[in-house]
Amino acid sequence: MVYRSTERVKARLSASRERIITAALEIMAGTGYAGCSVATVAERAGVATGTVYRHFPTKADLFAEVFRTASRREVDAVARAAALERTAAAQVSAVVETFAGRALKSPRLAYALLAEPVDPAVDAERLVFRRAYADLIAGYVAAGVAGGELPPQDPELTATALVGALAEAMVGPLAAGVAGPGTIPGLITFIHRALGVSP
């Protein structure tokens, strides 16, 4: 009997935690970090402010977890899209199309993930987020070099530079909330040239 009761409590706590994270993501998608207070998150999640602090001792802890959750979803979406392709050029194109396309559908959230000034704990997560993208791209570049599709290059360095360029190129359109129709094709062209993809 005690075991069942404990399992119910754990399930309830887990559901409460998930509601809090979902509420924070919804608010961030509309207002960014600046408009996302613990009280607002609690109200949206339908819990008391103290409940938020029970799961996340500080606002920075909450935002770091929200950032991890959101960035994990984005990296997973990019990886799924790229996995459908067979060449390094097509895989990297899928990365750009998916990353930029998803960002432009939710510009406020994407801007918060990429560039909005945040607490140092969240900034540390931002570096992890960029590293995950770089690791993904480095794998495609290494395979492209090994297969003769791409010229010799340092996959880690190339991937890190491409992630930085892609993030920087998206900041302006995300801050404005719009991008021209040539943004994504232009980014793909730029990245293919940087990789040495044959025209």
C-alpha positions, 0 to 999 in steps of 0.5 A: 500500500505504501509503495502505491501511495509513493508512486502516486505522489511521484507521478503527481510531482512529475506531472506538476513539474511538467506543467510548470515547464510547459507553462514557462515555455508558452510564456517565453514563446510570447514574451521571451525571458523578460516577461517570464516571472515565477508568479506568471509561470505558476499562474499559467501552470495552475499551481502556487508559486511555492510549488514552482520553488519546490521543483526549482529552488531559483528562477535561474534553475527554472529557466535553465531547465526550460532552456534544456527542454526547449533546446533538446526538442530543437536538436532532436528535430534537426537530427531527425530531419538530417537522418533522412538524407544520405549526403553531407550536403543534404544533411547540412541543408536539412540542419539549416532548413529545420533549424531556421524554419522552426526558429522563424515559426516561433521567433520570440522563443528562438530569440530567447534561446539564441541571443536574449540576455539571460542569467549565467546559468542559462547562458551556460546551457546555451553553450551546451545547446550550440555544442550539440549542434556542432557535434551533429554537423561535425559528424556529417562533415567528417563522413563527407570528408571520408567519402570524398564528397567534401575537401579535407578539413577539420570537422570540429572547427568547421562545425563550430564555425558554421553553428556560430555563423548560422546563429548570428545570421538568424539573430536579426530576422528573429529580433524583427520577427520576420525573414525575407524569402531568400534567408534560408536558401542564402544560408544554405548556399553560404554553408555549402560554400564554406564546406566546399560542396561542389556546385 
